Amino acid sequence: MNSVILQQNGDIVADHTKDPGEPLVYLSYGVELAARYTLRSFFRMIDIYPLLARLNPFFPGHLEQFHTCPPDNCNLGEYDTLEFSKTVEMIGFPGDPRLEIYHSLKGISGGEVLEIRSSRLEGLLDVPLRLGKLKHVVFGDRVDVFEFDTIFTLFELIDGIAWELSFHGTPEACEIRR
């Protein structure tokens, strides 16, 4: 599979070329994240390649939030890293099975996986981001869970993070920890 490397400054590197030109060509390519890649890096990429923001209807709000955040030190220290992962669930097996595939963005702290839905974007932007594994869950007479190394495409990363962030954050007036 062809791949692109997403740089910390937001650049997409394809075939060792810093400016790949039309980014839509690379949506089906596998993604590698450069060292020290963060959510801030992700939003920088969307700023550099604004056409990518049209892939998900949540981007205008996310970008507006991103642009109001401080330029650095947006890490509350709650998470060691953020992990983007994929889950495939087979439900109703044996019998009349169906398959559901979805992406998740979670916080990892001391090896523990944590929900980040109550975290505001300004506390997550400078937390390192990594790509996780594919979790295959089979629901049936018993639940079986398997984990695999996998490849994420550029489209999966862009759309998955935008979708996941649409559920995250607490209005500032309601945030107890402040």
N, C-alpha and C positions, 0 to 999 in steps of 0.2 A: 504494500500500500504506500502511496506517496504521502509525504508528511511535510508539515510546516513547523517552524519553531517560533513560538510567541515570545518576544523579547520583553524585558522589564520596562523598557521605555514605550511600549505599545506597538513597535514595529512587528510586521509579519515577515519572516525570512523563509523563502521558498527557493530550493535549488541554490542555496548559498547567495541569494540575491536579496538585499535589504528591502527594496521596494518591489513587491511582486506585481505592481500594477493593479489590475482589476481583482479585488479580493474575493468576489463571488466565485471565481474559478476554483478557489481553494476550499470551498465549503465541505466538500466530500473528503478532503485530505485528513489524515491522522494528525493529531496535535501533540507536540512536545512543548513543555514549558521550560523556559530558560531559568537559570538559578535566580533566586530572589523574586520570582514572579508572584504578584499579589492581585487583589481585586482592583487596586489602583492601576496596575499594568493593564488589566482587562479594559477598564474604562478609557484609558489612554488610547488603546487600540480602536475602540469605538469612535473616539474623537478624531483619530488620524484617518480612519476609513468610515466616514459617516453613512455610507450606503449600508453597512452592517447593522446600523440602528433600525433600519426598516424591516429587519427580520422578525422583530417582536414588538407588539403594540405597547409594552411596558417601558420601552427605552426612553421615551421623552421624559417621563417622571423620574426614572433612575438617573438620567444624565443631569437633570435639573438638581437633584439631590447631590450628585457627585460634585457638581460645580460650586455648590455652597459649602462643601467640606474644606477643612484646612488643607494646605498643600503637603503636609507630612505629619508624621506621628499620630496617625489615626489607627491606633491599636490600644485597646483598653487592657490588654494582657490577659484576657479571659481564655484565649485559645492559643495553643502552640502553633496550630496550622488550621487552614480550612481545607476540606477535602470534597472534591467533586466526584461523585460516583454514579454508577448505573445499577438499576435493579430490574431483573426480569422475574416476574411472578407467574407461575403456572397455577391457575386456580381451578378447582373442580376435577382434579385428576385422581383416580380414574373416574370416568363418567363423561360429562359434557364439559371438557376443559376450555379455558380461555387463557390468553396470554396478555399480560400487561407489562409495558416497559416504561420506566420513568427514571429521571435523574434526581439527585439529591445534592444539596450543599450543606455540609455539617461542619461543626467545629470539633477539633480534636484537642483535648487537654489531658496531659499525663496518660495518653493511651486510651482515654475514655471518649466515646463518641457522644457529642452533645448537640441538641437543637440550638439553632442560632436565631430563631424566629423573633425573639424579643430584642435582639441586638440591632442597634441602629447602624446604618451604613458607615457613619463617621467613626465607629469603633471597629470596623472590619477592614477598611481599605488597605491597611499596611500589614495585615496578617498574611504570612506566606500561604500560597495556594498550591495544592498538589492534586494530581489525578489519582483517584482511588481505583478499586477493583470493581469488577462486575459481580454482583451478588445474585445468584439464581435460587429462587425460593419456589418450592413445590408444595402447594397446599393440597391436602387430600386426606386420606385416613390418618396420616401423620404429616408433620411438617419437616421437610428436608431443606437444608440450606447449604449451598456450595458457593465458593468464591473463586474467581478466575482473574488472571491478568487480562486486560482488554485494551482496545484502542478507542479513543474518543475522536470523533470528527470535529472540525472547526464549527460546523453548524450545531452539533450537539452541545458543545461548550457554550456558544453564544446564546442559543435559545434556552438551554437548560439553566444557565445562571440567571438570565433575565426572568424566567418563569419563577425560579426559586426565590429570588429577591423580591418578587411581587408579594410574597407572603411574609416578608421579614420587616422588622422594625416596630417600634411602639411610638405613638405620638409623644413628643418631648414632654408635654404637660402630664402625661400618665406614667412617665418613667420614674420608678421608685428609687433606683440606685443612684440617681444624680444628686 
